[in-house]
Amino acid sequence: MMPLRYRIALLLLAAVPLVGCGGGTAASNSVSLSSPSAGLNAGSTSIDFGSLTVGSSKSNSFSVTNSSTTDSISVSQLTLTGTGFNIVSAPSTPFTVAPGQSATIVLSFTPSTVGSASGSLVINSNASDSAVTISLTGTGSAPAAGQLSVSPPTMNFGTIAVGSSSTAKTGTLTAGGADVHVSTVDQTGQGYTLSGITFPVTVPAGKSISFSVTFSPSASGSAQGSLAFVSDATNSPATETLNGSGGTSTPVQHSVTLSWSASTSSVQGYNVYRSTVSGGPYTKLNSSLQPSTTYTDSTVQSSTTYFYVATAVDSSSNESSFSNETSAAVP
């Protein structure tokens, strides 16, 4: 194998994002209020938030402007209706808008269900048209479904003596596109034991969770099995195939011998780690520090590929990062 190496309060009328609400942005609208002696002129009387994924948010700001050059306008009340619509920020009522000045109101829409939603914001003032209604609309859309992948797609345990158990093999479930909720697993095959995972379980988008499978045959001969992970993913169930056979005699014992170049720094010893999945997660093999630059792994099983890394530990028990990974395929 190759040598192992290691490394020791003013609101703008532009877009207003909502913190922690999925990155929704605001648009700008305006309502023009005339002087109390004249009618109330509403410039924009409707706001459409468009289509949003359920649980996400979008904000929208607009200005209430006094077009008069002589008279102030007093806004006495803001009344909001409609499920999912909220006032993010606005002056406390009652408030006064001086001649030629504006006040900013920011609204948001956060759909909790799929489908269209409507509401309104009523602005009451001392203008002759004392109530202006802003119509609010938006649509909640279903979040995109994720996909679930299982790795490796097949686990081969080789021949295991009847009454014995194989070394546990590690598999992973990975969610793509969106969170995936795995409700249960449908398991077939005799002698296979699934562990390290509890249902129901949620696999976050772009993340993986691991599980283990062991094979303990109770009879000689081929034993086929499978794990079908049932979820809300579009490709449910995601299935892993299990292959193994029970033997009447003790199987051939294999071993893997590892060697690496000594550290150029002063070290107390080395640790050796192993996984059945490239990139880990890894399990430490040695119970105490390995003083030499070789190690023999005698716990390998037939028809399995193992991946190894090593670390160096100095006299202060500081451990280096993992070395480069190397692999060994056991026939």
LINWOTA-V320515 format. One record per residue. N is the residue number from 0. RES is the residue in one letter. SS is DSSP state (H for helix, E for strand, C for the rest). OMEGA is omega as a letter, one per 30 degrees, with the letter a starting at -180 (999 if undefined). D_CENTER is the distance of its C-alpha to the mean C-alpha in whole Angstrom. Layout:
((N,RES,SS,OMEGA,D_CENTER) (N,RES,SS,OMEGA,D_CENTER))
//
This chain:
((0,M,C,l,37) (1,M,C,l,36) (2,P,C,l,36) (3,L,C,l,33) (4,R,C,a,33) (5,Y,C,l,31) (6,R,C,a,30) (7,I,C,999,31) (8,A,C,l,35) (9,L,C,a,35) (10,L,C,l,33) (11,L,C,l,33) (12,L,C,l,33) (13,A,C,a,31) (14,A,C,l,27) (15,V,C,l,26) (16,P,C,l,22) (17,L,C,a,20) (18,V,C,l,19) (19,G,C,a,15) (20,C,C,l,16) (21,G,C,l,14) (22,G,C,l,16) (23,G,C,a,19) (24,T,C,a,23) (25,A,C,l,26) (26,A,C,a,29) (27,S,E,l,33) (28,N,E,a,35) (29,S,E,l,39) (30,V,E,a,41) (31,S,E,l,45) (32,L,E,l,47) (33,S,C,a,51) (34,S,C,a,53) (35,P,C,a,54) (36,S,C,a,57) (37,A,C,l,56) (38,G,C,l,53) (39,L,C,a,49) (40,N,C,a,48) (41,A,C,a,44) (42,G,C,a,43) (43,S,C,a,39) (44,T,C,l,39) (45,S,E,l,36) (46,I,E,l,32) (47,D,E,a,30) (48,F,E,l,26) (49,G,E,a,25) (50,S,E,l,23) (51,L,E,l,19) (52,T,E,l,16) (53,V,C,a,16) (54,G,C,l,15) (55,S,C,a,15) (56,S,C,l,18) (57,K,E,l,21) (58,S,E,a,24) (59,N,E,a,28) (60,S,E,l,31) (61,F,E,a,35) (62,S,E,l,38) (63,V,E,a,41) (64,T,E,l,44) (65,N,E,a,47) (66,S,C,a,50) (67,S,C,l,53) (68,T,C,a,55) (69,T,C,a,57) (70,D,C,l,55) (71,S,C,l,52) (72,I,E,l,50) (73,S,E,l,48) (74,V,E,a,45) (75,S,E,a,45) (76,Q,E,l,42) (77,L,E,a,39) (78,T,E,a,38) (79,L,E,l,34) (80,T,E,l,34) (81,G,C,a,31) (82,T,C,l,28) (83,G,C,a,25) (84,F,E,a,27) (85,N,E,l,27) (86,I,E,l,30) (87,V,E,l,28) (88,S,E,l,31) (89,A,C,l,34) (90,P,C,l,38) (91,S,C,l,39) (92,T,C,f,42) (93,P,C,l,44) (94,F,E,a,44) (95,T,E,l,47) (96,V,E,a,46) (97,A,C,l,49) (98,P,C,l,51) (99,G,C,a,49) (100,Q,C,a,46) (101,S,E,l,42) (102,A,E,a,40) (103,T,E,l,36) (104,I,E,l,34) (105,V,E,l,30) (106,L,E,l,28) (107,S,E,l,25) (108,F,E,l,24) (109,T,C,a,20) (110,P,C,l,21) (111,S,C,l,20) (112,T,C,l,21) (113,V,C,l,22) (114,G,E,a,25) (115,S,E,l,27) (116,A,E,l,28) (117,S,E,l,31) (118,G,E,l,33) (119,S,E,l,35) (120,L,E,l,36) (121,V,E,l,40) (122,I,E,l,41) (123,N,E,a,45) (124,S,E,l,47) (125,N,C,l,51) (126,A,C,a,51) (127,S,C,l,54) (128,D,C,a,51) (129,S,C,a,49) (130,A,E,l,46) (131,V,E,a,44) (132,T,E,l,41) (133,I,E,l,37) (134,S,E,a,36) (135,L,E,l,32) (136,T,E,l,30) (137,G,E,a,27) (138,T,E,l,25) (139,G,E,l,21) (140,S,E,a,20) (141,A,C,l,17) (142,P,C,l,14) (143,A,C,l,13) (144,A,C,l,13) (145,G,C,l,11) (146,Q,E,a,12) (147,L,E,l,12) (148,S,E,l,14) (149,V,E,a,16) (150,S,E,f,18) (151,P,C,a,21) (152,P,C,l,22) (153,T,E,l,25) (154,M,E,l,26) (155,N,E,a,30) (156,F,E,a,32) (157,G,E,a,35) (158,T,E,l,38) (159,I,E,a,38) (160,A,E,l,41) (161,V,C,a,42) (162,G,C,l,41) (163,S,C,l,39) (164,S,C,l,35) (165,S,C,l,33) (166,T,C,a,31) (167,A,C,l,27) (168,K,E,a,25) (169,T,E,l,21) (170,G,E,a,19) (171,T,E,l,15) (172,L,E,a,13) (173,T,E,l,10) (174,A,E,l,8) (175,G,E,l,9) (176,G,C,a,9) (177,A,C,l,7) (178,D,C,l,6) (179,V,E,l,9) (180,H,E,a,11) (181,V,E,a,14) (182,S,E,a,17) (183,T,E,l,19) (184,V,E,l,21) (185,D,E,a,24) (186,Q,E,l,26) (187,T,E,l,30) (188,G,C,a,32) (189,Q,C,l,34) (190,G,C,a,34) (191,Y,E,a,30) (192,T,E,l,28) (193,L,E,l,24) (194,S,E,l,23) (195,G,C,l,20) (196,I,C,a,18) (197,T,C,a,18) (198,F,C,f,18) (199,P,C,a,16) (200,V,E,l,13) (201,T,E,l,9) (202,V,E,a,7) (203,P,C,l,3) (204,A,E,l,3) (205,G,C,a,6) (206,K,C,a,6) (207,S,E,l,9) (208,I,E,a,11) (209,S,E,l,15) (210,F,E,a,18) (211,S,E,l,22) (212,V,E,l,25) (213,T,E,a,29) (214,F,E,a,32) (215,S,C,a,35) (216,P,C,l,37) (217,S,C,l,40) (218,A,C,l,42) (219,S,C,l,43) (220,G,E,a,42) (221,S,E,l,39) (222,A,E,l,36) (223,Q,E,l,33) (224,G,E,l,30) (225,S,E,l,27) (226,L,E,l,23) (227,A,E,a,22) (228,F,E,a,18) (229,V,E,a,19) (230,S,E,l,15) (231,D,C,l,15) (232,A,C,a,14) (233,T,C,a,17) (234,N,C,a,18) (235,S,C,f,18) (236,P,C,l,20) (237,A,E,a,18) (238,T,E,l,21) (239,E,E,a,23) (240,T,E,a,26) (241,L,E,l,28) (242,N,E,l,32) (243,G,E,l,34) (244,S,E,l,38) (245,G,E,a,40) (246,G,E,l,43) (247,T,C,l,46) (248,S,C,a,47) (249,T,C,a,45) (250,P,C,l,43) (251,V,C,a,43) (252,Q,C,l,42) (253,H,C,l,40) (254,S,C,l,39) (255,V,E,l,37) (256,T,E,a,39) (257,L,E,l,37) (258,S,E,a,39) (259,W,C,l,38) (260,S,C,l,40) (261,A,C,l,40) (262,S,C,l,39) (263,T,C,l,41) (264,S,C,l,40) (265,S,C,a,42) (266,V,C,l,39) (267,Q,C,a,40) (268,G,E,a,38) (269,Y,E,l,35) (270,N,E,a,32) (271,V,E,a,31) (272,Y,E,a,28) (273,R,E,l,27) (274,S,E,l,24) (275,T,C,l,24) (276,V,C,l,21) (277,S,C,a,22) (278,G,C,l,20) (279,G,C,g,19) (280,P,C,a,19) (281,Y,C,l,22) (282,T,E,a,25) (283,K,E,a,28) (284,L,C,a,31) (285,N,C,l,34) (286,S,C,l,35) (287,S,C,a,37) (288,L,C,l,37) (289,Q,E,a,38) (290,P,C,a,41) (291,S,C,a,42) (292,T,C,l,40) (293,T,E,l,40) (294,Y,E,l,38) (295,T,E,l,39) (296,D,E,a,36) (297,S,C,a,38) (298,T,C,a,35) (299,V,C,l,34) (300,Q,C,l,34) (301,S,C,l,36) (302,S,C,a,34) (303,T,E,l,31) (304,T,E,a,29) (305,Y,E,a,28) (306,F,E,a,27) (307,Y,E,l,28) (308,V,E,l,28) (309,A,E,l,30) (310,T,E,l,30) (311,A,E,a,34) (312,V,E,a,34) (313,D,C,a,37) (314,S,C,l,40) (315,S,C,l,38) (316,S,C,l,35) (317,N,C,a,33) (318,E,E,l,30) (319,S,C,l,30) (320,S,C,a,26) (321,F,C,l,26) (322,S,C,l,29) (323,N,C,a,28) (324,E,C,l,27) (325,T,E,a,30) (326,S,E,l,30) (327,A,E,l,33) (328,A,E,a,33) (329,V,E,a,35) (330,P,C,999,38))
//
